[in-house]
């Protein structure tokens, strides 16, 4: 239930972020951009939700950004194992094609 609430909140925030964007244009470009931004936001929310349900990762502050099927992870973690685990979890999310792991390990 908690996972659903997190995912639902993330999707709602993603949709709200797109609310101020123009909705139409003669070429349809603005609408296309909104659709892509929404897909990016949904993928970001799905990755964040996957990290939140992992007991060992849910307390970490990891920045997740998405562009198309590419996900970028940023932040600082305590170990190389944690860095690898975060990347593994992100790769399991449906819709993720590539993961750019820019996480840094403290003390490295």
C-alpha positions as CSV (number, residue, x, y, z in Angstrom):
1,X,0.0,0.0,0.0
2,X,2.9,2.4,0.9
3,X,4.5,1.7,-2.5
4,X,1.3,2.5,-4.3
5,X,1.0,5.8,-2.4
6,X,4.6,6.7,-3.2
7,X,4.1,5.9,-6.9
8,X,0.7,7.7,-7.1
9,X,2.2,10.8,-5.4
10,X,5.2,10.8,-7.8
11,X,2.9,10.5,-10.9
12,X,0.7,13.3,-9.6
13,X,3.7,15.6,-9.1
14,X,5.0,14.8,-12.5
15,X,1.7,15.7,-14.1
16,X,1.4,18.8,-12.1
17,X,4.9,19.9,-13.3
18,X,3.6,19.8,-16.9
19,X,0.5,21.8,-16.1
20,X,2.0,25.1,-16.9
21,X,3.3,24.1,-20.4
22,X,1.5,25.2,-23.6
23,X,-0.9,22.5,-24.7
24,X,-1.2,23.2,-28.5
25,X,0.6,24.6,-31.4
26,X,0.2,24.6,-35.2
27,X,2.9,21.9,-35.5
28,X,1.9,19.8,-32.5
29,X,5.4,20.2,-31.1
30,X,4.3,21.5,-27.7
31,X,2.0,18.6,-27.3
32,X,4.7,16.2,-28.2
33,X,7.1,17.8,-25.7
34,X,4.5,17.5,-23.0
35,X,4.0,13.9,-23.7
36,X,7.7,13.2,-23.6
37,X,8.2,15.2,-20.4
38,X,5.3,13.2,-18.9
39,X,6.8,9.9,-19.9
40,X,10.2,11.0,-18.5
41,X,8.6,12.0,-15.2
42,X,6.7,8.7,-15.0
43,X,9.9,6.7,-15.6
44,X,11.7,8.8,-12.9
45,X,8.8,8.1,-10.5
46,X,9.0,4.4,-11.2
47,X,12.7,4.2,-10.6
48,X,12.3,6.3,-7.3
49,X,9.5,3.9,-6.2
50,X,11.7,0.9,-6.9
51,X,14.5,2.3,-4.8
52,X,12.0,3.3,-2.0
53,X,10.8,-0.3,-1.6
54,X,14.3,-1.7,-1.3
55,X,14.9,-1.9,2.4
56,X,18.6,-1.2,2.1
57,X,18.1,1.8,-0.2
58,X,14.9,3.5,0.8
59,X,16.6,5.9,3.2
60,X,19.2,7.2,0.7
61,X,18.8,10.5,-1.1
62,X,19.4,9.6,-4.8
63,X,18.6,12.0,-7.6
64,X,17.0,10.3,-10.6
65,X,16.6,12.0,-13.9
66,X,15.1,10.5,-17.1
67,X,15.3,11.4,-20.7
68,X,13.6,8.9,-23.0
69,X,14.7,5.4,-21.9
70,X,17.9,6.7,-20.3
71,X,18.1,7.2,-16.5
72,X,20.8,9.2,-14.7
73,X,21.5,8.5,-11.0
74,X,23.3,11.1,-8.9
75,X,24.2,11.3,-5.2
76,X,26.6,10.1,-2.6
77,X,26.6,6.6,-1.2
78,X,28.7,4.7,1.5
79,X,30.0,1.9,-0.6
80,X,30.7,0.5,-4.1
81,X,28.2,-2.3,-3.3
82,X,25.5,0.2,-2.6
83,X,26.3,2.1,-5.8
84,X,26.0,-1.2,-7.8
85,X,22.8,-2.2,-6.1
86,X,21.1,1.1,-6.9
87,X,22.1,0.7,-10.6
88,X,20.8,-2.9,-10.6
89,X,17.4,-1.8,-9.1
90,X,17.1,1.0,-11.7
91,X,17.9,-1.4,-14.6
92,X,15.0,-3.7,-13.5
93,X,12.4,-1.0,-13.9
94,X,10.2,-1.5,-17.0
95,X,11.0,1.2,-19.6
96,X,14.6,1.8,-18.5
97,X,17.0,1.2,-21.5
98,X,20.2,2.6,-20.2
99,X,21.5,3.7,-16.8
100,X,24.1,6.4,-16.3
101,X,25.5,5.9,-12.9
102,X,27.0,9.1,-11.6
103,X,26.8,8.1,-8.0
104,X,30.0,8.8,-5.9
105,X,31.3,6.7,-3.0
106,X,32.1,8.7,0.1
107,X,35.9,8.7,0.7
108,X,36.8,7.7,-2.8
